[in-house]
Amino acid sequence: MLSTWTWKTRSKEMLKKRKSGAVREERPPLPRLGLKIGDRVRIIDIPMDLKDPEYDRKHDPKNYKMRTAELFRFSLGRVFRIYGFGRYGHVELHVGNSPVVRKKFGDGHSIWCEPEFLKRVGKARVQS
């Protein structure tokens, strides 16, 4: 049987060996469905809760001007370029670069979307 002192010492040694202890370091990479930075994609669907026209008022009545759900609904069916990927596999789209979106919502908007809601319509250009 291990003494309390030995158990505590071994526990401290294990913590030192782990360094950060983050679970994310060990998880396998998420599938991106063949998408790459620079690809052009069409938003073919959005999450069910964002389809509700009253979503912004229900979830953030004080900050209703953000209009997140409205931006997602407006972007549905439009084509955007991929600018990056998040830690959990979400795709970053700068929708504010589109003139139509910029006219209605202003400049500088970006959204993060799950890859299964996107369809690739153009590949990234290779720069030489």
C-alpha positions as CSV (number, residue, x, y, z in Angstrom):
1,M,0.0,0.0,0.0
2,L,1.3,3.5,-0.9
3,S,1.7,6.0,1.8
4,T,0.1,9.4,1.6
5,W,3.5,11.1,1.0
6,T,4.3,8.8,-1.9
7,W,0.9,9.3,-3.5
8,K,1.2,13.1,-3.3
9,T,4.7,13.0,-4.7
10,R,3.7,10.8,-7.6
11,S,0.7,13.1,-8.3
12,K,3.0,16.2,-8.5
13,E,5.4,14.4,-10.8
14,M,2.5,13.5,-13.2
15,L,1.3,17.1,-13.3
16,K,4.8,18.2,-14.2
17,K,5.0,15.7,-17.0
18,R,1.7,16.9,-18.5
19,K,2.9,20.5,-18.9
20,S,-0.3,22.1,-20.1
21,G,-2.9,19.4,-19.6
22,A,-5.1,20.7,-22.4
23,V,-7.3,18.1,-24.0
24,R,-7.3,19.8,-27.3
25,E,-3.7,18.9,-28.0
26,E,-4.5,15.2,-28.2
27,R,-7.7,15.4,-30.3
28,P,-7.6,14.4,-33.9
29,P,-8.0,17.1,-36.5
30,L,-11.6,17.8,-37.5
31,P,-12.7,17.1,-41.1
32,R,-13.1,20.2,-43.2
33,L,-14.8,18.5,-46.1
34,G,-12.0,19.3,-48.5
35,L,-12.2,23.1,-47.9
36,K,-9.1,25.3,-48.0
37,I,-8.4,28.9,-47.3
38,G,-9.2,31.0,-50.4
39,D,-11.9,28.6,-51.7
40,R,-15.2,30.2,-52.7
41,V,-18.2,28.7,-50.9
42,R,-22.0,29.1,-51.0
43,I,-23.9,29.1,-47.8
44,I,-26.6,26.4,-48.4
45,D,-28.1,26.2,-44.9
46,I,-27.9,27.8,-41.5
47,P,-28.7,26.5,-38.0
48,M,-32.4,26.1,-37.2
49,D,-32.5,28.6,-34.3
50,L,-31.1,31.4,-36.6
51,K,-33.9,30.9,-39.1
52,D,-36.3,32.4,-36.5
53,P,-37.0,36.1,-37.5
54,E,-37.3,37.0,-33.8
55,Y,-34.0,35.4,-32.8
56,D,-32.1,38.6,-32.2
57,R,-34.8,40.1,-30.0
58,K,-35.2,37.0,-27.9
59,H,-31.5,36.3,-27.2
60,D,-30.1,39.8,-26.9
61,P,-32.8,42.5,-26.4
62,K,-30.3,45.1,-25.2
63,N,-28.0,44.7,-28.2
64,Y,-30.6,44.1,-30.9
65,K,-28.5,46.2,-33.3
66,M,-26.0,43.4,-33.8
67,R,-28.5,41.5,-36.0
68,T,-26.6,38.3,-36.1
69,A,-29.4,36.0,-37.2
70,E,-30.5,38.6,-39.8
71,L,-27.0,38.6,-41.3
72,F,-27.0,34.8,-41.4
73,R,-30.4,34.7,-43.1
74,F,-29.3,37.4,-45.6
75,S,-26.1,35.5,-46.4
76,L,-28.0,32.3,-47.2
77,G,-27.4,31.3,-50.8
78,R,-24.6,33.9,-51.4
79,V,-21.0,33.1,-52.3
80,F,-18.1,34.1,-50.0
81,R,-14.3,33.4,-49.8
82,I,-12.9,31.3,-46.9
83,Y,-10.5,33.4,-44.7
84,G,-9.6,30.8,-42.1
85,F,-10.6,27.9,-39.8
86,G,-11.4,27.9,-36.1
87,R,-10.1,25.7,-33.4
88,Y,-13.2,23.5,-33.6
89,G,-13.5,23.3,-37.4
90,H,-15.7,26.3,-38.0
91,V,-15.1,28.3,-41.3
92,E,-14.4,32.0,-41.2
93,L,-16.2,34.0,-43.9
94,H,-15.7,37.8,-44.2
95,V,-19.2,38.6,-45.5
96,G,-18.6,42.3,-45.2
97,N,-16.4,42.1,-48.3
98,S,-19.5,41.6,-50.4
99,P,-21.0,44.8,-51.8
100,V,-24.5,43.7,-51.2
101,V,-23.9,42.8,-47.6
102,R,-21.9,45.9,-47.0
103,K,-24.7,48.1,-48.3
104,K,-27.3,46.6,-45.9
105,F,-25.2,45.8,-42.8
106,G,-22.1,48.0,-43.1
107,D,-18.4,47.1,-43.5
108,G,-16.3,44.6,-41.5
109,H,-18.7,41.8,-40.8
110,S,-17.5,38.2,-40.6
111,I,-19.4,35.0,-39.6
112,W,-18.2,31.6,-38.5
113,C,-20.1,28.7,-40.0
114,E,-20.0,24.9,-39.8
115,P,-18.5,23.3,-42.9
116,E,-21.6,21.1,-43.4
117,F,-23.6,24.3,-44.2
118,L,-21.3,25.2,-47.1
119,K,-20.8,24.0,-50.6
120,R,-17.6,24.8,-52.5
121,V,-18.2,26.6,-55.8
122,G,-14.6,27.6,-56.6
123,K,-11.1,26.5,-55.7
124,A,-8.4,28.7,-54.2
125,R,-6.2,30.3,-56.8
126,V,-2.5,29.3,-56.7
127,Q,-0.3,32.3,-56.6
128,S,3.2,31.9,-58.1
